[in-house]
Structures are given as structure tokens and as C-alpha cells.
Amino acid sequence: MERIQKIIAQSGYCSRRKAEELIIAGKVKLNGKIVTRLGTTANGNDVIEVEGFTIENKQEKIYVLLNKPRGVVTSTKDDKHRKVVTDLINIPIRIYPVGRLDYDTTGVLLLTNDGVLTNELLHPSNNIEKVYVAKIKGILTPGHKKTLEAGVVIDGLKTAAAKVKIKKVDKKANTSIVEVTIHEGRNHQIKNMFKALGYEVEKLRRERLLFLTCNGLATGEYRFLSIKEVKRLYSEIKK
Ligand code: URA
């Protein structure tokens, strides 16, 4: 944690003294809220705006790609003392998951202390592509496939257009494996999309987030993103 006038000065926006003046004048926002107290501190996950400009928070940025296992909470701590995703990552820097995968969902999960990237990846207007593979109870009918693609109503709101591929059907076991590509991130979205049509999701895995996959990572393993991958993420959100 560092004082925000120091972070502002480190970004090169202005001197520390000037930053203090701007804070007192109510020109500085921390995570969207005006702060006027000079002792306010922030970390690499926080978004600081000065006179309407988001400044670069130059604390070391870390980007971790985890192949999330089942039975782990996507959080940094859990009231019920269950295992959380950050328990699986052995680094001394605080990072946070970007979005959420359910307790029983596996696959691609990004964690970082880069608040700017996190906000952009989660912002609905950026249409970030996510690919899930679901094992569902029942045989998905061609009609229901089309309905899923066109959008189903969840909590009174229709989901945006999705791509749906039936990968495998097991008539004996009465299950289907279905790949669903979406650009939104509503709570339990995939499970609720199937539920809206009467199907139960038995297993769910996020296969891809933009270009990031878990290729080469065993379940529970993680790796750091390369600089090239981080740059690519930034270029994808500017599209
Ligand atoms: N949709 C869900 O239903 N659950 C997840 O974990 C992710 C997307």
C-alpha cells in the first residue's frame, strides 16, 4: 500500500506536491470515489483518476493464468474457510481474480493486481469472448441450440447472441457436451442459460478467455503471462 500522492507522482502525471493539492481540491478519485484525505493509500489493484484521467499505477503488475480446479472458491478469502484460488498461487504479492468461476467450474482464470485491465476485461461494453464447455443432462435439441444462440431470458433480461456447438451426444447416458461462446459475464450465466430451457449443467469448464487457454497446465497449475500476452490483452480491449 502506498500513499496516492506518491503513486500519482510515480506515474509522471505531476509532482507529489501538486498531487497533494489536487487531492485536497477534490480532483482525485480512487476506484471511482473522490478522496480528499492525504493519508489515503492504494495498491496496484486500485484505479486512480486525476482530473478525469486514469493514471498508470506503476507498482509491479503480476498476471497469473490458473487452471482452476473444482472445489475452490474464486476469491481471496472465504467466510466458510473453504479453499480459495489464491491459496493455489504461491507468490508474496496480492492478486485478485478477474471475474468469477463457480465453485465447481474449472478452467481458465486470470488473476492480477492490475485494476485497469481487470475493469476493462469485466466491462460489458468490451465484449470479451469466453468459451465454455458444458456437460448437460439431456440431449440438446436443434431448436434449443438456436434459442440459446439467439438469447434466452434470465431474470427478465435477454442474453446477447451466443455461439453454440454440440460437440458430443451420448444417447445411452442421456448427456450432451456443448461448447458455448459468450461475450457477457452475468452470474452463473451458462448454467442459467441451460436452466432457462430445462437442462441441468453437470460439469462446466472455461476453455478460453480471449486467446488464453490452459494448454500445458494441469488442473490446479498456474503460469505467469508473458509481456507479449499482456500487451495482446490490452490491444484486444481497445478493439
Ligand atoms: N457460467 C456459469 O454458470 N458458471 C461459471 O462458473 C461461469 C459461467
Residues whose N, C-alpha, C, O or C-beta is under 5 A from the ligand:
A	BS01	URA	R100 L101 D102 T105 H188 Q189 I190 K191 N192
